């Protein structure tokens, strides 16, 4: 007859009696690019290919018009900045630059401000009328604004806004509201309503809650909307050409046409004008890259 011997040692004592092995730290894994080496090479190749026109534009802006005609793909020898001086002074680019800056910044500021307030109201509204209004705003995305150029022209003619930078600014601002509301409404709906309840308990008004709490939390989305509206307005050619009459009110894209003549074209001044037109966009993207990435990737990770 056998008897089982029970151990009286506590589990903690048994664990203490076991020899401990020194822990091994795993070496941090190197982060691998998404898609592997092939995808990375493809993206780098696309980036290099996209930079080729910009480099050609920059190099050719430092060449004379005669060199461009005789050797279009040559290098500047020696480099000259005469085309920039001609574009800025003789080509009246200083005036065009100021007009583009005034119209674009004004349109983006008006559009973003109105769309932010409207998006907050639509995101927090409970009535069916808010859903109907949101659908009405979003329907503006279905019709490209350039298809409505003829009704806009007759409307502006009746209002006396032809050849008016104010009228052009208001038109751009109105055309950007549907897209801005579409983006900002989604971001406002992702914010918890407890933030507004806590602000109300602290005595904050609706405007204070909106301006001091809600808007700072959707700042990346606001920056993204502003940048995505700035670029097409800055580069637009059709509406300034149709709605503006006097040359001193032209924007940069329309001002570039002054270098294209019936019998001759000043190519070096054209390239210099393109560089001047592109510099603000490059600076804008460099300054707002962090906000754009945060706005585009918000909500992707939990």
C-alpha positions as CSV (number, residue, x, y, z in Angstrom):
1,X,0.0,0.0,0.0
2,X,1.5,3.3,-1.1
3,X,1.0,6.7,0.4
4,X,1.3,9.9,-1.5
5,X,3.6,12.5,0.1
6,X,2.2,16.0,-0.2
7,X,4.5,18.9,-0.3
8,X,3.9,21.6,2.2
9,X,5.9,24.2,0.5
10,X,4.1,27.3,-0.6
11,X,4.0,28.1,-4.3
12,X,5.9,31.3,-3.7
13,X,8.7,29.4,-2.0
14,X,8.9,26.9,-4.8
15,X,9.2,29.8,-7.3
16,X,11.9,31.3,-5.2
17,X,13.8,28.1,-5.0
18,X,14.0,27.7,-8.7
19,X,17.1,29.2,-10.3
20,X,16.4,32.3,-12.2
21,X,17.8,32.8,-15.6
22,X,19.0,36.2,-16.7
23,X,16.3,37.8,-19.0
24,X,17.2,38.2,-22.6
25,X,16.2,41.4,-24.3
26,X,15.1,41.1,-27.8
27,X,16.8,43.3,-30.2
28,X,14.5,45.9,-31.7
29,X,13.3,45.0,-35.1
30,X,14.1,47.3,-37.8
31,X,11.0,48.9,-39.3
32,X,10.4,47.5,-42.8
33,X,8.8,49.7,-45.4
34,X,5.2,48.8,-46.2
35,X,5.1,46.7,-49.3
36,X,8.7,45.7,-49.3
37,X,11.7,47.0,-51.2
38,X,9.9,46.9,-54.5
39,X,7.2,49.3,-53.4
40,X,9.8,51.7,-51.9
41,X,11.8,51.7,-55.1
42,X,8.6,52.3,-57.1
43,X,7.7,55.3,-54.9
44,X,11.2,56.8,-55.0
45,X,11.2,56.4,-58.8
46,X,7.8,58.1,-59.1
47,X,9.1,61.0,-56.8
48,X,12.2,61.4,-59.0
49,X,10.1,61.4,-62.2
50,X,7.7,64.0,-60.7
51,X,10.7,66.3,-59.9
52,X,12.0,66.3,-63.4
53,X,9.6,69.0,-64.8
54,X,10.3,71.1,-61.7
55,X,14.1,70.8,-62.2
56,X,13.8,71.6,-66.0
57,X,11.6,74.7,-65.1
58,X,14.2,75.9,-62.5
59,X,17.2,75.3,-64.8
60,X,15.6,76.9,-67.8
61,X,14.6,80.0,-65.8
62,X,18.3,80.9,-65.5
63,X,18.9,80.7,-69.3
64,X,18.4,83.4,-72.0
65,X,15.7,83.1,-74.5
66,X,18.2,82.6,-77.4
67,X,19.8,79.6,-75.6
68,X,16.4,78.0,-75.0
69,X,15.5,78.2,-78.6
70,X,18.9,76.9,-79.9
71,X,19.4,74.2,-77.2
72,X,16.1,73.5,-75.3
73,X,17.7,70.8,-73.0
74,X,21.0,72.5,-72.3
75,X,22.4,73.9,-69.1
76,X,22.7,77.6,-68.3
77,X,26.2,78.8,-69.3
78,X,26.5,81.2,-67.6
79,X,23.4,81.4,-65.4
80,X,21.5,84.7,-65.6
81,X,18.7,86.2,-63.5
82,X,17.6,88.6,-66.2
83,X,14.4,86.6,-66.9
84,X,13.4,87.1,-63.2
85,X,14.0,90.8,-63.4
86,X,12.0,91.0,-66.6
87,X,9.1,88.9,-65.2
88,X,8.9,90.9,-62.0
89,X,9.2,94.4,-63.4
90,X,8.5,94.5,-67.2
91,X,6.0,91.6,-66.9
92,X,4.3,93.3,-64.0
93,X,4.5,90.2,-61.9
94,X,4.6,92.2,-58.7
95,X,1.0,93.3,-59.3
96,X,-0.1,89.9,-60.4
97,X,1.4,88.3,-57.3
98,X,-0.4,90.7,-55.0
99,X,-3.7,90.1,-56.8
100,X,-3.3,86.3,-56.5
101,X,-2.4,86.6,-52.8
102,X,-5.3,88.8,-52.1
103,X,-7.9,86.7,-53.9
104,X,-6.6,83.3,-52.7
105,X,-6.1,84.2,-49.0
106,X,-9.4,86.0,-48.9
107,X,-11.3,83.2,-50.5
108,X,-9.7,80.5,-48.3
109,X,-10.3,82.5,-45.1
110,X,-13.9,83.2,-45.9
111,X,-14.6,79.6,-47.1
112,X,-12.8,78.0,-44.1
113,X,-14.5,80.2,-41.5
114,X,-18.0,79.7,-42.8
115,X,-17.6,76.0,-43.4
116,X,-16.2,75.4,-39.9
117,X,-19.2,77.1,-38.2
118,X,-21.6,75.3,-40.6
119,X,-20.0,71.9,-40.1
120,X,-20.1,72.2,-36.3
121,X,-23.8,73.1,-36.4
122,X,-24.6,70.2,-38.9
123,X,-22.6,67.7,-36.8
124,X,-24.3,68.5,-33.6
125,X,-27.8,69.2,-35.0
126,X,-30.5,66.6,-34.1
127,X,-33.4,67.9,-36.3
128,X,-34.1,66.5,-39.7
129,X,-33.6,69.9,-41.2
130,X,-29.9,69.6,-40.5
131,X,-29.7,66.4,-42.4
132,X,-31.5,68.0,-45.3
133,X,-29.1,71.0,-45.2
134,X,-26.1,68.8,-45.1
135,X,-27.3,66.9,-48.2
136,X,-27.9,70.2,-49.9
137,X,-24.4,71.3,-49.2
138,X,-22.9,68.0,-50.3
139,X,-24.8,68.1,-53.6
140,X,-22.5,71.0,-54.5
141,X,-19.7,68.4,-54.9
142,X,-21.6,66.7,-57.8
143,X,-21.3,69.7,-60.2
144,X,-17.9,71.0,-61.2
145,X,-17.8,74.7,-60.7
146,X,-16.3,75.4,-64.2
147,X,-19.5,74.0,-65.8
148,X,-21.4,76.9,-64.2
149,X,-19.2,79.6,-65.6
150,X,-21.9,81.0,-67.9
151,X,-24.6,81.4,-65.2
152,X,-21.9,82.9,-62.9
153,X,-20.9,85.4,-65.6
154,X,-24.5,86.6,-66.0
155,X,-25.0,86.7,-62.3
156,X,-21.9,88.8,-61.8
157,X,-22.9,91.0,-64.7
158,X,-26.2,91.8,-63.0
159,X,-24.6,92.4,-59.7
160,X,-21.9,94.7,-61.1
161,X,-19.1,92.4,-60.0
162,X,-17.4,91.9,-63.4
163,X,-13.8,93.0,-63.3
164,X,-13.9,92.9,-59.5
165,X,-11.4,91.1,-57.3
166,X,-14.0,91.1,-54.5
167,X,-16.5,89.2,-56.8
168,X,-13.8,86.7,-57.8
169,X,-12.9,86.2,-54.1
170,X,-16.6,85.6,-53.2
171,X,-17.0,83.1,-56.0
172,X,-14.0,81.1,-55.0
173,X,-15.1,81.1,-51.3
174,X,-18.6,79.9,-52.2
175,X,-17.3,77.1,-54.5
176,X,-15.1,75.7,-51.7
177,X,-17.8,75.5,-49.0
178,X,-19.3,72.1,-50.0
179,X,-15.9,70.3,-49.9
180,X,-14.9,72.0,-46.6
181,X,-18.2,71.1,-44.9
182,X,-17.9,67.5,-46.1
183,X,-14.5,67.1,-44.5
184,X,-15.0,69.1,-41.3
185,X,-18.4,67.6,-40.5
186,X,-16.8,64.2,-40.3
187,X,-14.2,65.4,-37.8
188,X,-16.6,67.2,-35.6
189,X,-18.8,64.1,-35.3
190,X,-15.8,62.1,-34.0
191,X,-15.4,64.5,-31.0
192,X,-17.2,63.2,-27.9
193,X,-20.2,65.2,-26.7
194,X,-18.9,65.0,-23.1
195,X,-16.5,67.9,-23.9
196,X,-19.4,70.2,-24.6
197,X,-21.2,69.1,-21.5
198,X,-18.2,69.7,-19.3
199,X,-17.7,73.1,-20.8
200,X,-21.4,74.0,-20.2
201,X,-21.0,72.9,-16.5
202,X,-18.0,75.3,-16.3
203,X,-20.2,78.1,-17.6
204,X,-18.9,78.4,-21.1
205,X,-21.2,79.7,-23.8
206,X,-21.9,77.9,-27.1
207,X,-19.5,80.2,-28.9
208,X,-16.8,79.8,-26.3
209,X,-17.1,76.0,-26.5
210,X,-16.9,76.1,-30.2
211,X,-14.0,78.5,-30.5
212,X,-11.8,77.5,-27.6
213,X,-12.4,73.8,-27.3
214,X,-13.8,72.3,-30.5
215,X,-11.9,74.3,-33.2
216,X,-8.5,73.6,-31.7
217,X,-9.2,69.9,-31.7
218,X,-10.0,69.8,-35.4
219,X,-7.1,72.1,-36.3
220,X,-5.4,69.5,-38.5
221,X,-8.6,69.1,-40.5
222,X,-9.0,72.9,-40.8
223,X,-5.3,73.2,-42.1
224,X,-5.9,70.3,-44.6
225,X,-9.0,72.0,-45.9
226,X,-7.3,75.4,-46.2
227,X,-4.3,73.9,-48.1
228,X,-6.5,71.8,-50.5
229,X,-8.5,75.0,-51.3
230,X,-5.5,77.2,-51.6
231,X,-3.8,75.2,-54.4
232,X,-6.7,75.1,-57.0
233,X,-7.5,78.8,-56.4
234,X,-3.9,79.9,-56.8
235,X,-3.5,77.9,-60.0
236,X,-6.9,78.7,-61.6
237,X,-6.8,80.3,-65.0
238,X,-10.4,80.2,-66.4
239,X,-12.3,82.4,-63.9
240,X,-9.8,85.3,-63.7
241,X,-9.7,85.3,-67.5
242,X,-13.4,85.5,-67.9
243,X,-14.4,87.7,-64.9
244,X,-11.5,90.2,-65.0
245,X,-11.1,92.8,-67.6
246,X,-8.2,95.2,-66.7
247,X,-4.7,93.9,-66.7
248,X,-3.8,95.5,-63.3
249,X,-6.3,93.1,-61.7
250,X,-5.0,89.9,-63.3
251,X,-3.7,87.0,-61.2
252,X,-0.5,85.1,-61.9
253,X,-1.8,82.4,-64.2
254,X,-3.5,85.0,-66.5
255,X,-0.4,87.3,-66.3
256,X,1.7,84.5,-67.7
257,X,-0.1,84.9,-71.0
258,X,1.6,88.3,-71.6
259,X,4.8,86.5,-72.5
260,X,3.1,84.5,-75.3
261,X,3.0,86.6,-78.4
262,X,1.5,86.0,-81.9
263,X,4.9,85.8,-83.6
264,X,7.3,85.2,-80.7
265,X,7.4,83.8,-77.1
266,X,9.7,84.8,-74.3
267,X,10.4,81.3,-73.0
268,X,12.9,82.3,-70.3
269,X,10.5,84.8,-68.8
270,X,7.7,82.2,-68.9
271,X,9.9,79.8,-66.9
272,X,10.9,82.5,-64.4
273,X,7.2,83.3,-64.0
274,X,6.4,79.7,-63.4
275,X,9.0,79.5,-60.7
276,X,7.6,82.6,-59.0
277,X,4.2,81.1,-59.2
278,X,5.3,77.8,-57.7
279,X,7.4,79.1,-54.8
280,X,4.4,80.0,-52.6
281,X,2.9,76.5,-53.0
282,X,6.2,74.8,-52.1
283,X,6.6,77.0,-49.0
284,X,2.9,76.3,-48.0
285,X,3.4,72.5,-48.2
286,X,6.6,72.6,-46.3
287,X,5.1,74.6,-43.5
288,X,1.8,72.6,-43.4
289,X,3.0,69.1,-44.0
290,X,2.6,68.0,-40.4
291,X,-0.9,69.3,-40.1
292,X,-1.9,67.8,-43.5
293,X,-0.6,64.4,-42.5
294,X,-2.4,64.6,-39.1
295,X,-5.6,65.6,-40.8
296,X,-5.5,62.9,-43.5
297,X,-4.6,60.1,-41.0
298,X,-6.9,61.1,-38.1
299,X,-9.2,58.3,-37.1
300,X,-7.2,55.6,-38.9
301,X,-5.6,54.3,-35.6
302,X,-7.5,53.5,-32.5
